[in-house]
Structure formats: C-alpha cells, structure tokens
Amino acid sequence: MKELVEVIAKALVDHPDEVVVLEREDSKGIILELKVAQSDMGKVIGKQGRIAKAIRSVVKAAASREDKRVMVDIQ
C-alpha cells in the first residue's frame, strides 16, 4: 500500500523528491501518512478534496483485496 500511495503522489506533485510516506500500525489498522512539500499540498488535496478522496478510494479498494484496513493521512 505504501508504494501505491507514493507512486500516485509523486505523479501529482512538482517536487516528487519531497514525497514521504510513513506506515504505522494501529489497533484500527494500517495508517499511511503522506507528507508532501507545502507548495504541493493543493495538488494532492484537489478542489474540495476530490483528489484526496480518490487516493483514499484507490487505497481502500487495494486494501480490501488483502482483507486489510488502511487509512491515508495527508500532512
């Protein structure tokens, strides 16, 4: 999942070298923290959060195939 989020985010931003995805496990499941440059934050979130929602939907679909619960936190 971590690689999936990283590939999607790097395709969206102007500074792909500053994309960092951290993975941590919680009692609720896996949490992926996506960190991008401040200037790229709008590109990752999108208008009214549409791109962020799409990223979360793709990750959720991939996680459901593996019977996992994954949440994406954009910072």
N, CA, C and O of each residue as an XYZ file, in Angstrom:
300
protein
N       0.819     -1.197      0.000
C       0.000      0.000      0.000
C       0.863      1.260      0.000
O       0.547      2.249     -0.662
N       1.953      1.201      0.755
C       2.836      2.353      0.874
C       3.367      2.766     -0.494
O       3.410      3.953     -0.818
N       3.765      1.793     -1.286
C       4.304      2.075     -2.615
C       3.235      2.665     -3.529
O       3.521      3.552     -4.333
N       2.020      2.177     -3.407
C       0.908      2.680     -4.222
C       0.671      4.166     -3.960
O       0.550      4.950     -4.902
N       0.604      4.550     -2.707
C       0.388      5.953     -2.349
C       1.555      6.804     -2.830
O       1.364      7.918     -3.316
N       2.760      6.272     -2.691
C       3.955      7.009     -3.107
C       3.962      7.260     -4.615
O       4.278      8.366     -5.054
N       3.622      6.261     -5.396
C       3.598      6.404     -6.855
C       2.536      7.422     -7.289
O       2.791      8.267     -8.147
N       1.361      7.334     -6.697
C       0.281      8.270     -7.041
C       0.678      9.703     -6.685
O       0.502     10.618     -7.490
N       1.211      9.894     -5.481
C       1.568     11.235     -5.024
C       2.693     11.830     -5.870
O       2.646     13.010     -6.217
N       3.697     11.032     -6.202
C       4.819     11.542     -6.991
C       4.378     11.959     -8.389
O       4.974     12.857     -8.985
N       3.341     11.315     -8.915
C       2.824     11.673    -10.235
C       2.071     13.005    -10.198
O       1.941     13.669    -11.226
N       1.581     13.394     -9.038
C       0.765     14.600     -8.923
C       1.553     15.867     -8.626
O       1.141     16.955     -9.028
N       2.675     15.746     -7.932
C       3.357     16.918     -7.385
C       4.470     17.448     -8.291
O       4.911     16.773     -9.221
N       4.915     18.685     -7.993
C       6.029     19.299     -8.717
C       7.381     18.901     -8.119
O       8.404     18.950     -8.801
N       7.378     18.509     -6.845
C       8.612     18.129     -6.152
C       8.502     16.678     -5.678
O       8.291     16.438     -4.489
N       8.642     15.708     -6.586
C       8.473     14.302     -6.195
C       9.526     13.799     -5.211
O       9.294     12.815     -4.509
N      10.674     14.459     -5.153
C      11.721     14.044     -4.218
C      11.357     14.346     -2.763
O      11.975     13.802     -1.847
N      10.366     15.202     -2.544
C       9.945     15.562     -1.184
C       8.743     14.747     -0.703
O       8.233     14.989      0.391
N       8.291     13.793     -1.502
C       7.169     12.939     -1.102
C       7.685     11.861     -0.151
O       8.624     11.130     -0.465
N       7.052     11.781      1.013
C       7.429     10.774      2.010
C       6.147     10.090      2.490
O       5.162     10.749      2.825
N       6.181      8.764      2.516
C       5.043      8.001      3.013
C       5.525      7.161      4.194
O       6.412      6.319      4.049
N       4.937      7.398      5.353
C       5.266      6.639      6.551
C       4.128      5.682      6.864
O       2.954      6.036      6.757
N       4.486      4.482      7.248
C       3.473      3.465      7.544
C       3.569      3.096      9.014
O       4.645      2.783      9.523
N       2.422      3.139      9.688
C       2.388      2.698     11.079
C       1.114      1.905     11.318
O       0.083      2.137     10.687
N       1.213      0.972     12.236
C       0.079      0.108     12.520
C      -0.606      0.566     13.801
O       0.049      0.940     14.774
N      -1.912      0.530     13.782
C      -2.738      0.975     14.893
C      -3.708     -0.158     15.215
O      -3.764     -1.158     14.500
N      -4.461      0.004     16.284
C      -5.467     -1.018     16.621
C      -6.583     -1.051     15.576
O      -7.260     -2.066     15.413
N      -6.769      0.065     14.872
C      -7.809      0.144     13.842
C      -7.336     -0.381     12.496
O      -8.160     -0.683     11.633
N      -6.027     -0.496     12.298
C      -5.492     -0.954     11.022
C      -4.191     -0.244     10.702
O      -3.479      0.198     11.603
N      -3.884     -0.138      9.433
C      -2.657      0.496      8.978
C      -2.941      1.952      8.633
O      -3.928      2.261      7.967
N      -2.068      2.839      9.092
C      -2.207      4.259      8.786
C      -1.023      4.669      7.927
O       0.128      4.470      8.315
N      -1.298      5.240      6.764
C      -0.262      5.745      5.876
C      -0.264      7.261      5.962
O      -1.266      7.907      5.654
N       0.855      7.823      6.378
C       0.983      9.273      6.483
C       1.719      9.775      5.242
O       2.881      9.438      5.017
N       1.035     10.576      4.452
C       1.601     11.140      3.228
C       2.055     12.566      3.510
O       1.256     13.423      3.889
N       3.350     12.807      3.319
C       3.898     14.144      3.523
C       4.451     14.645      2.199
O       5.229     13.962      1.533
N       4.032     15.860      1.829
C       4.500     16.484      0.590
C       4.964     17.905      0.904
O       4.726     18.415      1.999
N       5.621     18.536     -0.057
C       6.048     19.925      0.107
C       4.817     20.811      0.281
O       3.753     20.533     -0.270
N       4.979     21.866      1.044
C       3.849     22.769      1.308
C       3.257     23.329      0.017
O       2.044     23.517     -0.075
N       4.095     23.594     -0.970
C       3.608     24.147     -2.240
C       2.813     23.117     -3.046
O       2.043     23.493     -3.929
N       2.987     21.839     -2.757
C       2.281     20.775     -3.478
C       1.023     20.294     -2.762
O       0.302     19.442     -3.282
N       0.759     20.826     -1.594
C      -0.374     20.349     -0.801
C      -1.696     20.485     -1.559
O      -2.535     19.586     -1.496
N      -1.890     21.583     -2.267
C      -3.129     21.787     -3.020
C      -3.303     20.793     -4.149
O      -4.427     20.401     -4.463
N      -2.213     20.385     -4.759
C      -2.281     19.410     -5.852
C      -2.691     18.035     -5.347
O      -3.379     17.293     -6.047
N      -2.270     17.693     -4.134
C      -2.598     16.385     -3.564
C      -4.022     16.366     -3.025
O      -4.706     15.346     -3.101
N      -4.467     17.495     -2.480
C      -5.823     17.559     -1.921
C      -6.855     17.793     -3.016
O      -7.895     17.135     -3.029
N      -6.588     18.711     -3.930
C      -7.517     18.976     -5.029
C      -8.660     19.872     -4.608
O      -8.827     20.189     -3.430
N      -9.442     20.273     -5.591
C     -10.594     21.128     -5.310
C     -11.620     20.343     -4.508
O     -12.049     19.258     -4.901
N     -12.002     20.919     -3.374
C     -12.971     20.327     -2.457
C     -12.563     18.918     -2.025
O     -13.414     18.096     -1.686
N     -11.253     18.644     -2.040
C     -10.747     17.364     -1.558
C     -10.975     16.186     -2.472
O     -10.903     15.038     -2.034
N     -11.248     16.448     -3.728
C     -11.583     15.363     -4.655
C     -10.418     14.414     -4.919
O     -10.606     13.199     -4.971
N      -9.219     14.962     -5.085
C      -8.060     14.104     -5.364
C      -7.709     13.283     -4.126
O      -7.389     12.100     -4.242
N      -7.764     13.893     -2.951
C      -7.501     13.171     -1.707
C      -8.496     12.039     -1.524
O      -8.133     10.940     -1.106
N      -9.735     12.312     -1.837
C     -10.776     11.286     -1.728
C     -10.533     10.155     -2.723
O     -10.753      8.986     -2.407
N     -10.079     10.504     -3.922
C      -9.784      9.483     -4.934
C      -8.607      8.610     -4.505
O      -8.636      7.393     -4.689
N      -7.572      9.230     -3.934
C      -6.423      8.463     -3.441
C      -6.878      7.494     -2.360
O      -6.495      6.325     -2.365
N      -7.690      7.982     -1.440
C      -8.192      7.119     -0.358
C      -9.049      5.983     -0.899
O      -8.997      4.868     -0.381
N      -9.836      6.255     -1.932
C     -10.687      5.214     -2.519
C      -9.856      4.118     -3.180
O     -10.153      2.933     -3.034
N      -8.817      4.517     -3.905
C      -7.950      3.534     -4.569
C      -7.237      2.668     -3.533
O      -7.159      1.449     -3.688
N      -6.722      3.292     -2.486
C      -6.023      2.550     -1.437
C      -6.994      1.621     -0.703
O      -6.645      0.484     -0.384
N      -8.192      2.097     -0.439
C      -9.190      1.274      0.243
C      -9.559      0.054     -0.601
O      -9.722     -1.044     -0.068
N      -9.688      0.243     -1.905
C     -10.004     -0.877     -2.792
C      -8.864     -1.892     -2.817
O      -9.105     -3.098     -2.781
N      -7.627     -1.410     -2.879
C      -6.478     -2.312     -2.882
C      -6.363     -3.048     -1.543
O      -6.010     -4.227     -1.509
N      -6.657     -2.359     -0.458
C      -6.567     -2.977      0.870
C      -7.658     -4.019      1.079
O      -7.435     -5.035      1.737
N      -8.828     -3.768      0.523
C      -9.925     -4.722      0.707
C      -9.637     -6.043      0.005
O     -10.138     -7.087      0.422
N      -8.838     -6.009     -1.053
C      -8.447     -7.247     -1.733
C      -7.569     -8.106     -0.835
O      -7.530     -9.328     -0.979
N      -6.865     -7.468      0.090
C      -5.983     -8.186      1.006
C      -6.591     -8.310      2.410
O      -5.904     -8.705      3.351
N      -7.856     -7.978      2.544
C      -8.571     -8.005      3.830
C      -7.855     -7.198      4.906
O      -7.685     -7.659      6.035
N      -7.439     -5.987      4.542
C      -6.790     -5.079      5.479
C      -7.572     -3.787      5.541
O      -8.344     -3.463      4.639
N      -7.362     -3.057      6.618
C      -7.982     -1.743      6.756
C      -6.872     -0.709      6.729
O      -6.000     -0.704      7.598
N      -6.901      0.158      5.740
C      -5.850      1.155      5.554
C      -6.471      2.541      5.499
O      -7.473      2.758      4.818
N      -5.864      3.481      6.227
C      -6.297      4.871      6.205
C      -5.139      5.739      5.697
O      -3.978      5.483      6.019
N      -5.455      6.746      4.916
C      -4.437      7.661      4.388
C      -4.601      9.017      5.073
O      -5.670      9.626      5.039
N      -3.519      9.466      5.692
C      -3.498     10.755      6.377
C      -2.551     11.669      5.617
O      -1.360     11.374      5.516
N      -3.060     12.779      5.079
C      -2.250     13.691      4.276
C      -1.792     14.837      5.173
O      -2.599     15.515      5.809
N      -0.465     15.036      5.206
C       0.099     16.081      6.054
C       0.965     16.989      5.257
O       1.532     17.937      5.801
